[in-house]
Amino acid sequence: QLQLVESGGGLVQPGGSLRLSCAASGFTVDYLAIGWFRQAPGKEREWVSCISKSGGTTNYADSAKGRFTISRDNAKNTVYLQMNSLKPEDTAVYYCAADQNLQPRYCSDRAGYDYWGQGTQVTVSS
């Protein structure tokens, strides 16, 4: 059974950085499409970024382009989301999600993911 565990969230000042981790167990991340989503209070869960199986394709929401970077470390079976130049509007619970068969062109669709982590809180505030 595939399990995902996020970590790395916390409180950071505007302009600061955080690196979120999504550690997988029960399956090799290189064979998974992985997406990052976030949900702010009172708002729907929104897509942030994704990386395809074998890491050949990465995609970013407009809000993340130029500031966030998704990457994969197969040796650690972990996918990362490096977040720089954080803004208060980035405050949310961040979730990683995984699927074995999701094609890159559908990676922004949360309905396409079968497995989800429990989330990690990111708060950007001075």
Residue pairs with C-beta under 8 A, 6 or more apart in sequence:
1 26
2 24
2 25
2 26
2 27
2 32
2 98
2 115
3 24
3 25
3 26
3 115
4 22
4 23
4 24
4 96
4 97
4 98
4 115
4 116
4 117
5 22
5 23
5 25
5 117
5 118
6 20
6 21
6 22
6 23
6 94
6 95
6 96
6 117
6 118
6 119
6 120
7 20
7 21
7 23
7 120
8 18
8 19
8 20
8 21
8 120
9 18
9 20
9 93
9 94
9 120
9 121
9 122
9 123
10 18
10 121
10 122
10 123
11 123
11 124
11 125
12 18
12 86
12 122
12 123
12 124
13 124
13 125
13 126
14 86
14 87
14 88
14 124
14 125
14 126
15 85
15 86
16 86
16 124
17 82
17 83
17 84
17 85
17 86
18 83
18 86
18 122
19 80
19 81
19 82
19 83
20 36
20 80
20 81
20 83
20 94
20 96
20 120
20 122
21 78
21 79
21 80
22 34
22 36
22 78
22 79
22 80
22 81
22 96
22 117
23 76
23 77
23 78
24 32
24 77
24 78
24 79
24 98
25 77
27 98
27 100
28 74
28 77
29 72
29 74
29 77
29 78
29 79
29 98
30 53
30 54
30 55
30 72
30 74
31 53
31 54
31 100
32 53
32 98
32 99
32 100
33 50
33 51
33 52
33 53
33 98
33 99
33 100
33 101
33 102
33 103
33 104
33 107
33 113
34 50
34 51
34 70
34 72
34 79
34 96
34 97
34 98
35 47
35 48
35 49
35 50
35 51
35 96
35 97
35 98
35 102
35 107
35 108
35 110
35 113
36 47
36 48
36 49
36 50
36 70
36 81
36 94
36 95
36 96
36 97
37 45
37 46
37 47
37 48
37 94
37 95
37 96
37 97
37 110
38 45
38 46
38 48
38 90
38 92
38 93
38 94
38 95
38 122
39 45
39 46
39 92
39 93
39 95
39 119
40 89
40 91
40 92
40 93
43 92
45 95
45 110
46 61
47 61
47 107
47 108
47 109
47 110
48 60
48 61
48 63
48 64
48 68
48 81
48 94
49 58
49 59
49 60
49 61
49 64
49 68
49 70
49 81
50 58
50 59
50 70
50 104
50 107
50 108
51 57
51 58
51 70
51 71
51 72
51 79
52 58
52 103
52 104
52 107
55 71
55 72
57 104
58 70
59 104
59 107
59 108
60 68
60 70
61 108
63 89
63 90
67 83
67 84
67 85
67 86
68 81
68 82
68 83
68 84
69 80
69 81
69 82
69 84
70 79
70 80
70 81
70 82
71 79
71 80
71 82
72 78
72 79
72 80
73 79
73 80
79 96
81 94
81 96
83 90
83 122
86 122
86 124
87 124
88 124
88 125
89 124
90 122
90 124
91 122
91 123
91 124
91 125
92 121
92 122
93 119
93 120
93 121
93 122
94 119
94 120
94 121
94 122
95 116
95 117
95 118
95 119
96 116
96 117
97 110
97 113
97 115
97 116
97 117
98 113
98 114
98 115
98 116
99 112
99 113
99 114
99 115
100 114
102 112
102 113
106 112
